[in-house]
């Protein structure tokens, strides 16, 4: 599998992280994985909700030093 597509939305507030994630997923090939980095606490709620509504899979979630990381897979 190809490497992850990285979307760094640190320093931006809702809805920018989710909008950048959406744009990256729209441009990604089927089956691609996109990793989003965000430091807006609302991303904890917004990203999983966006993924569920769009039919994307949240493969991984993590937090380190206030930075949230989500790995999202686009359906093949």
C-alpha positions in Angstrom: 0.0 0.0 0.0 1.2 3.5 -0.7 2.3 5.8 2.1 -0.3 7.8 4.0 -1.4 11.2 2.8 -0.7 13.7 5.5 -3.1 16.6 6.3 -1.6 19.0 8.9 -4.4 21.2 10.2 -2.7 22.2 13.5 -3.4 25.8 14.4 -6.8 25.8 12.6 -10.2 25.7 14.3 -13.5 24.0 13.3 -14.5 23.5 10.5 -11.1 23.8 8.8 -9.5 20.5 9.9 -12.6 18.5 8.6 -12.7 20.5 5.4 -9.1 19.8 4.7 -9.6 16.1 5.5 -12.6 16.0 3.1 -10.6 17.6 0.3 -7.8 15.2 0.7 -10.1 12.2 0.7 -11.9 13.4 -2.4 -8.6 13.7 -4.2 -7.2 10.3 -2.9 -7.4 7.1 -4.7 -9.8 4.4 -3.6 -8.3 2.5 -0.6 -6.0 5.4 0.3 -5.3 6.3 3.9 -5.2 9.9 5.0 -3.7 11.0 8.4 -5.1 14.2 9.9 -3.2 16.1 12.6 -5.3 18.7 14.4 -5.1 20.5 17.7 -8.7 21.8 17.8 -10.5 19.8 20.6 -13.7 19.8 18.5 -11.9 17.5 16.0 -12.5 14.7 18.6 -16.2 14.9 17.7 -16.1 16.3 14.2 -13.8 13.9 12.5 -15.4 10.6 13.6 -18.8 12.1 12.7 -17.6 13.2 9.3 -16.1 9.8 8.6 -19.3 7.9 9.6 -21.5 10.2 7.5 -19.1 9.9 4.5 -18.7 6.1 4.6 -15.0 6.4 5.6 -13.3 4.1 8.2 -11.5 5.6 11.2 -8.5 3.2 11.4 -6.7 4.8 14.2 -7.0 7.7 16.7 -4.4 9.0 19.0 -3.5 12.1 21.0 0.0 13.3 22.0 0.7 16.6 23.7 -2.6 18.1 22.6 -2.2 17.0 19.0 -4.9 14.7 17.7 -4.1 12.2 15.0 -6.7 10.3 12.9 -6.0 7.8 10.3 -8.9 7.6 7.9 -9.3 5.0 5.0 -11.2 5.8 1.9 -13.3 2.8 0.7 -11.8 0.8 -2.2 
